[in-house]
Amino acid sequence: MAKIPEPILRSLKVVVLLLCLGPLMVLMWKATHDLLGANPVDVITRSTGRWTLTFLLITLGVTPLRKLVRIPSLVRFRRMLGLYALFYGTLHLMTYVWLDKFFDVQAMLHDIAKRRFITAGMTAWALMLPLALTSTAGSIRRLGGKRWQRLHRLIYFSAAAGVIHFIWLVKADLKRPLTYGAILLLLLGYRAVSSAITRVRSRQTVPAASA
């Protein structure tokens, strides 16, 4: 297996961090140059929502990628990417709460009751919170490896809720949300096949070890 030297890994982390901040920088540049169009709140909402889902799927893609290219060090980027998914998700939520509804709780409750896509979106965001709060090495030690892994499978449910949120939001032009959905299904399929292969190999290893 290939191993990325530590100095190169640190440099790559800086590059990835800057790339992750790119979408925010673009939005800020457009805002300061009056390039967000006639409905800037809508542009910000849609952009932050798409990037939230994009980062969720990229985070899910780290494990299959590191196994396929046989570079275990890639797992070191997963936490950063997951936290950026929550970061853009929080910006997406705050755009709705602050810029769209001006913290009007009654209006937001009315929206939640009337518009199911908002419920799906808030579910996706809420499922990311425990993942971010337990993303440290200390949390892994306290929870134990197996319990931590089970908890962090919530990312699949968060991504699924995000895709549903997107589908219910756009209603008509489903090309982009269905593309996200297809990528998620592909990642879920990879996980299912990988888990099945691991179980088969473990069953084969036990009799061999006994013999």
Secondary structure, DSSP 8 states (H G I E B T S, - for coil): -----HHHHHHHHHHHHHHHHHHHHHHHHHHHTT-S-S-HHHHHHHHHHHHHHHHHHHHHHHHHHHHHHT-GGGGGGHHHHHHHHHHHHHHHHHIIIIIITTT-HHHHHHHHHH-HHHHHHHHHHHHHHHHHHT-SHHHHHHH-HHHHHHHTTHHHHHHHHHHHHHHHHHSS--HHHHHHHHHHHHHHHHHHHHHHHHHHHHHHHHHHHH-
